[in-house]
Each structure stands twice: as structure tokens, then as C-alpha cells.
Amino acid sequence: MAAMDVRTLSTFAAAARTLNFTNAARSLGYAQSSVTAQIKSLEEDLGSSLFNRVGNRLELTEPGERFLVYAERILALTHEAKASLQDEAGVGTLRFTAPESVCTYLLPPVLKAFKDTFPRVHLQFLPGFVRDFKRQVLEGMVDFAFILEEPFPSKTLAVETLRDEEILIVAAPSHRFASARRVSAQDLLGEDVLLKALGCSYRNQFERQLITAGAHPGRFLEFQGVETIKRCVEVGLGIAPLPRMAVEAELQSGRLVAVPWEGPEIRISTHLVWNPARHLGTTERAFLEHVRAAFPASR
């Protein structure tokens, strides 16, 4: 199949992870027309549609979901084969994934420092769904994943907890909760609560608190991005549980306030995970030691 080369499979995998040709093109450094052409050629060679296009929204077809499993395996093996020939510190490609909060508010200085030390390493961020991160590590699709989750044991993954993350309930300064001495789950009656999409660990813990307390907020408003949630909270659309690292700037500037929440502490941490069954080359080991040094409290 002429169209089914590594470059095209990489394009398909990026489009399948983002479900957006524009974002896939941006992550790969291509023009959107190139992504569209590659996907069309691949679909023609396979004789099957890989995506359903509904307006501006994409979704994988059932054949697309099945083909993605094989495409990711091929790409993982290709990366492993290249890495076996480039086992030298400071060269090659290092693939990682992370949730939005960690990638936006925690990793940029860490990655910049690593690139300053190893300028010949290509850092490849692979966006995806949080629920798939562990599988992607186990199947070799990424070398490392940063996971924002409750502490968890694993028999198949190497897990290092880098730091604990404080989860705050935030509101606009004009909100009725901003001047409250304390706020409990029962106080949320009739209050709109803004939440990250399903699969978010701290969202799950917060919802469990409300269920346990028998509290029934006005509405749950669900969003994909933390930045969107913050902007909506700022203008008074509701309150939201968010990591302190994501709202530090807004708290300092006074655009948001932390509500004195009476509920149990939401326990969550940033973890680094990798597959201990896979050989770590010198570049991967250098990255691991760099991350450890950036978070000395984890040692």
C-alpha cells in the first residue's frame, strides 16, 4: 500500500488523538491540506473510511478505531528500532504525553532546561486521552507519561510520584462564596459547578464527595480545557475545582479566589510513569534523571 508509510501512519495517529486535522497539522508541523491529503490517500488505499466528518467535528469510525491499534503498534516498533541504533545520550527522539494542566503549568521550564542540555534530542509531545496514557506507555507508543491522579500501585508500570498537587475550589471575587467563612457540599444547592471532562481524577473525587454528602448542585457544566473553565469562573458562571498550579496567577492577581471548602482534602499527585520491561536508552535515562532532579522532593 503506497500510502501506508510511517509518515502517513504518524499523521493518522495524530489526527485520531486530536480528532482535529488543524491541531494534528500543527503538532506535526504540516499544512492542514497535507494532513487532509494524507488521510484521504490512506482511506483510498485501505478501502475504508477512517473518520466520520460531522460539520467541523471528527470522530473515528469503527474501522478507524481498529486500524489505530495497528498503526500505533507499527509506530512504536519503528521508534524502538531507531532508538536501538542511536543509543547515545543527547540524540534521537523522546516521546511523552501529559494532561493539559501538567503540560501547560508544570512542564515548560523542565522541558526547556532539558533541551538546553540536550539540543539534539527531538521532544515529541503526543496528545491523547488521559484514560489511554497507561496503555500508551505499556504498548510503547510513548516513552514517558506524566499522570495527574490519585496515588496508585502498578504491577506493570514504573511509577514515581513527582509532587503532590493541591486542589482548590475557586470562584470569582464577586461570588457569594468569596466572603464566606466556610462552604460545604450542602451549600452548593442551586450552584453551577464547572468541571473537566470525564476521566479527570480530581473531578471524580469531588463528585464522590457530593454524592456522599447527598448534595445536589444546580448544574454540572463540563468543559475540555482548564483555561476555558477559569475564564468562565472569572465572569461568574459558577465555581470549579482546579489544581493550584493552574490558578496561581489568577489568585495572585485577584481575578479568582479560593473558597474555604469544608469537604475532605482531594488527594492528587503528578506521577511520571514508564514501562520497566522496555530497554531505556541513554537519552531516556538522561531524561528520567533530569526530571528527578527537577523535582527533588520526590526522591
ABEGO torsion letter per residue (X at the ends): XAABBAAAAAAAAAAAAAGBAAAAAAAAGBBAAAAAAAAAAAAAAAGBBABBBBEABBBBBAAAAAAAAAAAAAAAAAAAAAAAAABBBGBEBBBBBBBAAAAAAAAAAAAAAAAAABAABBBBBBBBBAAAAAAAAAAGABABBBBBBBBBBBAABBBBBABBBBBBBBBBAABAAAABABBBAAAABGBBBBBBBBGBAAAAAAAAAAAAAGBBBABBBBBABAAAAAAAAAAGAEBBBBBAAAAAAAAAAGABBBBBBABBBBBBBBBBBBBAABBBBAAAAAAAAAAAAABAAAX
